Amino acid sequence: MASADDLIPSYSFEVTLDGISFSFTKVSNLSGSIEVDTIVNGGNNDAPVVFRKPKRSPDMLLLEKGVYTSVKDVAMALFKEGTKIDAININVLRNGKTVRMFFISGGLVVRREFSPLDSMESAVFMETLQIAHTGMTEIPLPFGV
């Protein structure tokens, strides 16, 4: 039986884009989906038939991070709109050990956005990358890793 110790509290995560590691503060829309068609036979529809169909719209991944004023942010400028990203790896860590791994291939940066410029605000200047992709794979890890 599962216990509270099996949950993943106090986690951190690592994100690499084409082998370059970045420190993002937030990853949103970590999901994959398919599209289906349902065929309903006339009369009693106790068991409609469901077919997988080609996707018409991609899944969207959002990556947010604070903007640095040092050489650490030079590589982020490479990921402008229209840039293809062949491999996105997201590792969820607990106590320094990887407990979940996600892999996304065939990404395309569709939007790059910065937080509003407001001289009266004392918040961190944020950058958001929106990446379109066609699916996410969770890499199975052995127990106790």
C-alpha positions as CSV (number, residue, x, y, z in Angstrom):
1,M,0.0,0.0,0.0
2,A,1.3,3.5,-0.9
3,S,2.3,5.8,1.9
4,A,2.9,9.6,2.1
5,D,6.7,8.8,1.7
6,D,6.0,7.6,-1.9
7,L,4.8,11.1,-2.9
8,I,7.2,13.6,-4.5
9,P,7.3,16.6,-2.2
10,S,10.1,19.1,-2.1
11,Y,11.1,18.3,-5.7
12,S,13.3,20.2,-8.1
13,F,13.7,19.8,-11.9
14,E,16.3,20.1,-14.7
15,V,15.5,21.1,-18.2
16,T,17.8,20.6,-21.2
17,L,17.2,21.9,-24.7
18,D,19.3,20.2,-27.3
19,G,21.8,19.2,-24.7
20,I,22.1,22.7,-23.1
21,S,21.0,22.8,-19.5
22,F,18.8,25.7,-18.3
23,S,17.4,26.8,-15.0
24,F,13.7,27.4,-15.5
25,T,11.5,28.5,-12.6
26,K,8.3,27.0,-14.0
27,V,7.3,24.3,-16.6
28,S,3.6,24.4,-17.6
29,N,1.5,22.2,-19.9
30,L,3.7,19.1,-19.4
31,S,1.3,16.9,-21.3
32,G,0.7,15.0,-24.5
33,S,-2.6,14.2,-26.2
34,I,-4.2,12.5,-29.2
35,E,-7.2,13.2,-31.2
36,V,-10.0,10.7,-31.8
37,D,-13.0,10.1,-34.0
38,T,-16.1,8.4,-32.6
39,I,-18.4,6.4,-34.8
40,V,-21.8,5.8,-33.5
41,N,-24.0,3.1,-35.0
42,G,-27.7,3.8,-35.3
43,G,-30.1,2.6,-32.7
44,N,-28.7,1.6,-29.3
45,N,-25.2,3.1,-28.8
46,D,-23.9,1.1,-25.8
47,A,-20.5,0.7,-27.4
48,P,-19.4,3.5,-29.8
49,V,-16.3,2.8,-31.8
50,V,-13.3,5.1,-31.2
51,F,-10.5,5.6,-33.7
52,R,-7.3,7.5,-33.4
53,K,-6.9,10.2,-36.0
54,P,-4.0,12.5,-37.1
55,K,-3.4,15.4,-34.8
56,R,-4.5,18.8,-36.1
57,S,-3.0,20.9,-33.4
58,P,0.2,20.5,-31.5
59,D,0.7,20.3,-27.7
60,M,2.2,23.4,-26.2
61,L,4.9,23.5,-23.5
62,L,5.6,26.6,-21.5
63,L,9.0,27.3,-20.0
64,E,9.5,30.3,-17.7
65,K,12.7,31.7,-16.2
66,G,14.2,34.8,-14.8
67,V,16.5,36.8,-17.1
68,Y,20.1,37.1,-16.1
69,T,22.5,40.0,-16.7
70,S,25.4,37.7,-17.2
71,V,26.9,35.3,-19.7
72,K,24.4,32.6,-18.4
73,D,21.7,34.0,-20.7
74,V,23.7,34.1,-24.0
75,A,22.5,30.7,-25.0
76,M,18.8,31.6,-24.5
77,A,19.0,34.1,-27.3
78,L,19.6,31.1,-29.7
79,F,16.0,29.9,-29.1
80,K,14.1,32.6,-31.0
81,E,10.7,32.1,-32.7
82,G,10.9,29.4,-35.4
83,T,13.8,27.6,-33.9
84,K,13.6,23.8,-34.0
85,I,14.5,21.9,-30.8
86,D,15.2,18.3,-31.5
87,A,15.4,17.1,-27.9
88,I,13.8,18.4,-24.7
89,N,14.6,16.5,-21.5
90,I,12.9,17.2,-18.2
91,N,14.1,15.4,-15.1
92,V,12.1,15.7,-11.8
93,L,14.5,15.3,-8.9
94,R,13.9,14.4,-5.2
95,N,16.9,14.7,-2.9
96,G,19.1,15.0,-5.9
97,K,17.9,11.7,-7.5
98,T,15.9,11.6,-10.7
99,V,12.4,10.2,-9.9
100,R,10.6,11.1,-13.2
101,M,12.0,11.7,-16.7
102,F,10.1,13.2,-19.6
103,F,11.3,13.5,-23.2
104,I,9.9,15.6,-26.0
105,S,11.2,15.5,-29.6
106,G,10.4,17.7,-32.5
107,G,9.7,20.9,-30.7
108,L,9.4,24.3,-32.4
109,V,9.6,27.6,-30.6
110,V,6.4,29.4,-31.5
111,R,6.5,32.3,-29.1
112,R,9.0,34.1,-26.9
113,E,7.6,36.5,-24.4
114,F,9.0,38.8,-21.7
115,S,7.3,40.2,-18.7
116,P,6.0,43.8,-18.8
117,L,8.4,46.6,-18.3
118,D,7.2,48.5,-15.3
119,S,9.6,50.8,-13.5
120,M,7.3,50.9,-10.4
121,E,7.5,47.2,-9.9
122,S,10.3,45.3,-8.1
123,A,9.7,41.9,-9.7
124,V,12.2,39.7,-11.5
125,F,12.2,40.2,-15.3
126,M,10.8,37.0,-16.7
127,E,11.1,35.3,-20.1
128,T,8.7,32.6,-21.4
129,L,9.2,30.2,-24.2
130,Q,6.2,28.5,-25.8
131,I,7.2,25.4,-27.6
132,A,4.9,23.4,-29.9
133,H,5.4,19.7,-30.0
134,T,3.6,16.5,-31.2
135,G,3.9,14.4,-28.0
136,M,5.6,13.7,-24.8
137,T,7.1,10.4,-23.6
138,E,7.7,9.5,-20.0
139,I,10.8,7.4,-19.6
140,P,10.2,4.5,-17.2
141,L,12.6,4.4,-14.3
142,P,13.3,1.4,-12.1
143,F,12.1,1.5,-8.6
144,G,14.5,2.8,-6.0
145,V,16.5,5.1,-8.4
